[in-house]
Amino acid sequence: MKLNVLKSTFGALLLSSSCFSVPAFAQAGNGADALAFGGTPAVTVSTQPVAAYNGMVVSASDLAAKVGAQVLKDGGNAADAAVAVAYAMAVTYPAAGNIGGGGFLTIRLPNGQAHFVDFREKAPSAATETMYQDKDGKVVPNASVLGWKAVGVPGTVAGMELVREKWGSKTRADLIAPAIKLAKDGYVLTKEDIELFSTSTSDFAKNPEAAKIFLKADGSPWKVGDVFRQEDLARTLTLIAKKGNDAFYKGKIAKQIVAASVKHGGILQMKDFETYQPRIMQPLTCSYRGYVIDTAPPPSGGGVALCEMLNIIGGYDMRKLGLQTLPAAQREIEAMRRAYSDRRDLGDPAFVQNNIERFLNPQYAADVRKTLNFKYAVDSAALVPGQVALAKTIKAGVQQTHEKNETTHFSIIDKDGMAVSMTYTLNGWFGARVVAGSTGIVMNDEMDDFATAAGQANMYGIVGSKANAIVPGKTPLSSMTPTIVSKDNQPFMVIGSPGGSRIPTIVLSVLTGVIDYNLNIQQAINLPRIHQQWEPVPVQLEFNALSPKVREELKKKGYPLDLYSTWGIAEGIVVGKDKDGKRIYYGGTDYRHSGGAAVGE
């Protein structure tokens, strides 16, 4: 039974039942961030979530969300819907939705068991630690970002097949059919679609296969109202629907990808595809005020950061301190600073020993709280991973790898309470901006998530950690944080977001908004965002975050502030009860991208 469907045409945060105008994007702080986080927001914002009894799908693509809701209506479960949405978004949200990339998925079954699936891209077998450096050891600009040399071995198809086989109930053909239809018949392009296309137009023109899809026959860009068809991708999806992993990793598709890579200077080989395997892992689990948090373990650093931040602020009465007051903001900022410092040397657990137990220990959080007096900002340079006391001799630390913000997330729950939180990506918008032959597949630029020169500053001024150095078969470190929250062994929240290194603090904001400040899921997603990640030192604020008075007080205490437009595209679900005690699902989608939807069933 669907109560309502509310499309995400929101434009600014305000926590009342009214709608409000918002300043133009160009007026909002660092406007360069605008399109990186999903396009120009619309003019109004809703504070009311979508409500439904039999399931909920929340996605940055309204077309894909409807596909997932239809799967639930037809008797599929949340795992089925996740597979269908993932393939549909490869068609309707090609800037980040994909079959040429990879990602993470957290699933919680009706019996309470939780699992984590890593289907992230891996470094090809021919990859080397210095492959993006010149003869002098300097990083070559854009070498790990654009073109075939930037492409990692994709994992989405293998990941979705694993999820379907292990937890789904529908056939592969049934779940991919909606994506095939969307690719074959096309869909009408919106302003948001065109904004995303425009981020990569010049690069598309350099790759004939990409130009064939993302530019018109005369080389001009697509326009709002045009019908966008992807016939090559429809044929590729049809092959996958028939033969699954064999089609993608052993057959014609893999051969075309490898041939294109070889032709254009890439390093992918058939054995990279033939040996690719996703992995099922134990989620990282922590607790917060009686709620159980199942989130991403390494090779994500996101879950570690999230749990450490929750442990630290869990020692304060955040509700009493007040929403975005000076005391609350300072405690959040210092928790962020410490957590991001501690996660700096994490890496793929198949290659790196990640000693995260200390960071997740509540006693460690209690000891950290004792070092905070809130008279002044902590010096980021004085933090040592896993060490409570500040360093007496301050040394430059190893900074975190720059992560792109152009990812996508969706959240799903079905009538039985099976929940899926999935974040997947091509890394940058449209990945490496190349398409493999006649497959229609946009390929990732995930190799850029490695430390391209461990110990040296990259083009962003960020020094990479040795733990995240390139090794064949290795998965790069990520901040993706697909999270499921439960209480009393019942599902309570499904949440996640794109946003690069800001993802854990986005999830923190939504989670505390609901649990500490009693906001509904839509209000919590609307909240203006705050971010601090150890290095760089400035506290990052969305343009409408914190009052002018609180900002000035923070500056006086030694907190440099940087203002931005907006960031992240959180998609979330909260589970409640109606007046008769029946389970009801509330879906919230992010106004920061106006093409998404929460669709209830």
N, C-alpha and C positions, 0 to 999 in steps of 0.2 A: 504494500500500500504506500503510494507516494503522496507525501503531504504537499510538497512544492519543489520547484526547481528554480534556483536563482542564479543567473549568469553573473560572472565576475566582471561587472563594468564599474568597478569601484575606483575612487580617485584619491582619497586622503583619509587619514585616521581622524576619527573623533568618536568618543564613546558615549553617544546619546542616540536616541531613536531617530533623529533627524538626518537630513543629508546636507552636506556642506560643500562649498567650492574649495579649490586648492590652488595654490600659486602655480603658474606655468612652470614646466620642468626647467626651462633655461634659467629661472630665477632661483632655483633651489641648490645653493651650494655648488659642489663639484659636479656640474652638469655632465661631465664626460662619463660619469657612471650611468647615466640615464638608460641608454639602450642596452648596456651590458646586463641590466637586470630586468629586461623584458619589454621595453618599449614605453611610450608615453602613457601614463595612467589616464583614465577618463575623469569626468568632472565630479562625480558623486561617490559617496561611500555608504554602504549598508553596514549596519552593526548586527543584523539578524542572520543566524545560520539557516541552512536548509535542514528540514527535519523529515525523517522517514522511518518506517518500522522494519522493512525487510532487507535493507542494505544501503550502502552509500559508496559512491565513487567520486573522488575529488582529484582533478587533474588540471594542468595548465592548458590543455586543449579541450574545449567543450565537446567537440566531435568525438574524441577518444573517450571522454567520460561517459558519454551516451552509449558508446559501444560497450563499455564495462557494465553499465547499469542494465543493458539489454541481456548480457550474459547472465547476470544474476536473476533477472526476470525469467529467463528460459531454464532456470534450474541449476545453473553453474554455481560454483562456490567462489570464494575470494581469490584462490589461486588461479582458477580458470579466468576470472575477470582480469587479473594482473597480466596474464599472458596476452589476452586480447587487447588490452589497453597498450601494452608495450609495443606490439606490432602496429596498432593503429597510429600511435604517436610517431612511429617511423615515417608514416605517410603525412599526417596532419600537422606535425611539429618537427619538421626535418632539421631544424637548427640544433636540436638536442635529442629528441626522440630518435631511436636508431635501431639498426641491426648491424651497423658497422662500428659499434663502440662497446661499452660494457657498463657494469654498475654493481650495486649492492642491494640486497633484499632482506628484510626481517619479516618473518612470518610467525604468527601465534595461532596455534590450533585451538579448536573448541575445548580440548581437554587440558589446556593450559601450557602445553609444551611449546617452547619457542626455539626457532632455528634461524641461522643467518646464512645467506648464500652469497658467496663472492664469485661473481662472474665478470670481474674487471679484466681489462686488457692486460696482456703480458708483454714483456720485452721480447722481440724476436731472437732466435738463436744466434744470429749474426751480429747482435748488438754488442757494443763495447762501452766501457765507462767514459771514454774520451771521444765518442763518435760525433759530438757536436762542437768539438774544439778545433781551432786551427793549429798550424804547426808550432805556434808559440804558446799553445795551451789556453788561448782565449776563446770564450764562447762565441760561435758564429751567430749573429743575429738572425732570428726566425728559422734557423735550421731545424729546430725541434718543434716548430709551430706550423709551418706551411709545407705542403708537398709530401711526397710518399715516404721520405726518410723519417717523417714525424709520426708515422702510423705504427701503433702497437697491434698485437694479435687480438682481434675482437672476440668478445665473449657473450654478447647478448643472446644469440641464437641458442648456444649451449646452455646458458643459464635458464632461459625460458623453457627449454625442453626438459631440463631437470625438474623445475618447479611443477610443470604440467604432469610429468610422469609420477612424481613422488606424492603430490598433494592434490592434483586436479582431478576432475571427473569427466571432462569433455575431450573429444578428439582434437588432434592438432588441426585438422582441416576446418573443424567448426570454429575454432578460436582465431584462425588466421583469415577466414573468409571475409569478415567485415573490413579488414585492412586491404585485402585484394580489391574489394568492391570500391573502396574509397580511392585507391590508386588508379584503378581502371576508369571509373566514371568521373573522377575528379571532384573538387569542391570549390566553392567560391572564395576567392582570396579576400581577406579583411585588411583593414589598415594595419593591424598588428602583424599579420603575415608579411606584408610589404616592408614594414619597418625592419623585421628580422632579415628578410632577403637583402635589404639595402646594406646591411653590415658587411656583406661579402661579395657584392656585385663585381668589383674590380678583380677579385681573385677568381671568381667563376669564369670570367672572360679569358683567363689564362689557361683554363683546363677545358678542352673541347667537350669532354664527357659531362662535366658539371654545367657548362654553358648550354648544352643541349636540353637540360632540365630546368635550370633556374634563370635562363634568359629566353626570350622569344626567338623565333627563327631568324629574325633580322638583327639580333643582338641587343635589342632594347629590353629594358626590365619589365617584369610583370606589373600590372596595375590592380588597384582595388576593383573588385567586381569581376575580374577575369576568372575563368574556370581553369583550375590547375590540375592537369592529369600527369600521372607518372607511369607510363605503360611498361617501361623496362623494369621498374620496381615491382609492378604487378606480376610480371612473369617470374621474377626472382622469388617473390613471396609464394607464388603457386608451386614452384619447385620445392621450397622449404615445407610447404603444407603437405606435399606428397611424400617427401623423403627425409625430412627433419635434418638432424645433424649431418647425416651422410651427404646431403645436397650441399650444405654450406661448408663443411670442413674437409670433405674428401672428393667432392664431385666438381661439376662445371663451375659453380660459383667460386669456390676456392681457387680453381685454376685461373679464372679470369682476374681475380684480385691479385694473385701472385704475378701473373703476366704483366698487369698494369704497373705493379710495383717495380718489377725488374726493368721494364721499359723506361720508367721515369726516375731511376736512381734510388729506389727504395731497397729494403733488405729482407722483405718477407719471403719465406720459402714454404713449399707445401708441407714440410715436416712441422712447421710452426702450427699449422692448422690441424694436421692429423694428430698432434699430441696435446692439443689444448683441452683442458678439463676445468670446469668450475669446481668449487669446493663448498661443502656444507660445514659450517663451523658453529661452535657455541656462541650465542650472542654475549656481549659484555653486559653484565647485569649489576645494577645497583639499586638503591632505594632512596626515596625522598618523601618524608612526612607520611609514611605508611603506604606509599605507592611503589610498585616494582617497575623499574625501567629496564627494558630489553633493547639494546642498541648495538651499534657497530663496533666490533673488536678490530685490532690491527689485522689487515693493512690499512684500516682507517684509523686516523688519530682523533676522529670526531667523537666517538663514544667515550674515549678516555677523557677528553677535555670536558664533555658534557657531565659525566659522572663526578669528576673532580670539582667542577664548579658547583654542582648541586650539593656535594658533601660540604663544601666551604660555606655557602650561604644557608645551608640547612641548619647551621648553628645560630642563626639570627631569626628574629620574628619579623619577616619581611612585610607581612600584612600590617603589623603595627607601625613599622617604619614608614610605610606609605609608598604608593606607586610612583616611581620616578622622582622621589624626593632626593635631597642631597645624601642623607645617610644610606638610603637604599641603593642609589646609583654608585656611591663609593664602594660599597661592599660587593656589588656585582662586578665593577671594574677590576677590583683587586683580585677577585676570584678568577676572572678571565685571565688577567696577567699571569697569575701563578700557574693556571692550568695549561696555558699555551706555552709557557716556558718549559714545563715538565714534559710536554709531548714532543719536544723538538727533535729528539733522537730516535723516534719510532720508525719502524719499517716493516716490510713483508715478513711475517713470522716464519716463513719457510727459509729465510736467509738471515734474519736478525733476531737476537735474543731480546725480547721486549720485557723489561722488568717493570710491569705496570701495577703490580699488586700494591706497592707502597703508595702510589698516587691515588689508589681507590680505597685505601684504608681510612675509615672515619677518624681514627686517632691522628693520622697525618693532617687531615683537614682541621682538626681541633688545634693541633700544634701551629698550623699556619695562621689560624685566627689570632693566636696569642701574639704574633709578630705585627699585627696591624693595629695602629693607634688612631688612624684616620685624621691625624693632624696635617699630614702631607702625603703626597703620592709616593708609592714605593718606586725605587730606582730599578727599572727593568734590567739594567746591566749588572745589578748585584744578585740576580737570581741564579741559582745553580740547580739543575734538575734533581728532584728527589731530596734536596737539602732544605730544611726549614729555615735555618739561620741565613741572613744575608751575607754575602761574601765581603770580607774586609778589604780585599784587594780586587777591584773590579776589572774584569777582562772582557774583551769583546767576545760575544758568544757566537755559536753557529746558528744562523737564522733559518727560518722555515722556508721551504720551497714555495715559490709563488704558485698559487692555484687560480685557475680561471673560474669565473662565476657562472658561466653559461652552461648550466646543467638543467635537468628537470626532475621533478618528483611527483609521485601520485600516491594517494592513500585509499585503501579499500577495506570494507568490512561487509560480511554477508549476514544473513538472517540467523545463522547458528553461532555467530561470534568469531568465525575465522577472520583474522585481520592480516593485511599485507601492507607494509610500508616499503616503497621501492624508490630508489634514486639511481638514475642511470644517465649516461652522458657520452658526448663525442669530445669532451673537454671544452674547446672553444666553440662559439657558434659555428656550425657546419664543419667542425673538426679541422682537418688539414685542408679543407676546401678542394678536395679532389673526389672524383667518383670513379669507381672501378669498372672500366670497360662499358659493356652494355647491361650491367647488373642494376643500375640505378641506385647503388648503395653509396651513401656518403660515408667517407672513412674518417676515423678519429685522428686527433693529434695528441694522443695520450702520453707519448714519450716525453712531452714537455713537463709532465708531472714528476718526473725523476729529477734528481739533482744533476743537472747537465755538466757541472764542474764542481764536484764536492770540495768544499773548503774555499771556493772562490765566489765572488759576487757575480750574479747574472745581470741581464739587462735591466732588471727591476731593482738592482742594488741589494739583492737578497743572496745570502751565502747558503749553499746547500749542505745538508748533512750527509756524512758518509753512509749512514744507515739507509739512505734513500738513493744511493748511487746506482747506476745502470748495471744490471747483470742479466744475461740471457735467462728467460723464463720467469723473471721477477715481476711482481706487481708493484706499481708505484704507490707511494703513500697518498692518502686522500683524506679529505675532511667530511666526506659524505656521511650523514648520520641518520639513516632510516630508523625510526624509533617507535616502539609500541609500549604503552603504559598500561598497567593493570592494577587492580585493587581487589582484595578478597577473592583472588583467583578468577576475576572477571575482567574482560577487556574494558579499558577506560578511555584511552586516547591512541590515535594513530597519527603520527606527525613526521614531517621531514621538509626539506627545502633545498633548492640550489643555493649557490652563493659563495663557492670556494671556501676559503678559510673562515668566512663568517658563518658557515652553516651551523656549527655547534652553538653559537650565541643566538642565532635565530631560533633554534629549537628551544634553548633555555628560556628565551623571552616568552614564547608561546606557552611552554609548560608551566612556568611560574605565573604567567598571567591567569591561567585557569585555576591552578592549585592554590596559589598564595593570595591572589587578588579577586578570585571568584568571578572572573570574566567568562562569558561564553566563548566558544571556539572562534567565532568570527571576530569578536572584539579583541581577543588575544592575538590573532593574526594581524589585525589592524594596528596594534601597538607600534608607535615609533621605536626604532631600533638603536641600540647602543652596542659598540664593539670595541674591544681592546685585545690585542693578540701578542703581548709581550714586545715584539718587534714587528713593525715600526712602533715607536712609543706613543704617538698621539692617540687619544680616544676618538673613535669615529662615531659621529652622530648623524642620523637622518635629520633632514632640515627641520622637522617639527618635533624632535626628541628633546626633552627637558625644557624647563622654563628658562627664560633669560637669567633669572636670579640664580638658579641652580648652576647654570653654565658659568656664571661669573664666580661663584663660590668654588667651583672645581678649578678654575684657572688660578685663583688665589692660593689653592693648596698644591699647585704645581702640576696640574693636568693640562697639557696642551690639547686643544680640541680641533678636529677637522670636520667640517660640515659636508654632507653629501646629499644627493637627491633622495634616492631610495635604493634598497638592495634586497635581494632574496625574493622567492616566490613560494611561500609556505603553503602547503595543502594539508588540511587536518580534519580529523573526525573526533568527536567526543561522544561517549556512550552515556545516556542517562536513563531515567525511568519516567513514564508518564504517571498520571494521577492514580491509575489502576495498578501500578507496579510493573507495567510491561516495558521491555527494553525499547528505547528509541534512540536513533542515531542522528547526530547533528553534524553537518558538514560545513566547513568554512574554507573559502578560497581567497587568494591574495589579490587585493586591488592593484598591487604594483604591476601586475600583468593583466590586461583586460580581456584576454582571450580564453580564460579558464572557466571552469564550472564545478559546482558541487551538484551531483545528480543523485537523487534518492530513489529508492525502489520500494 
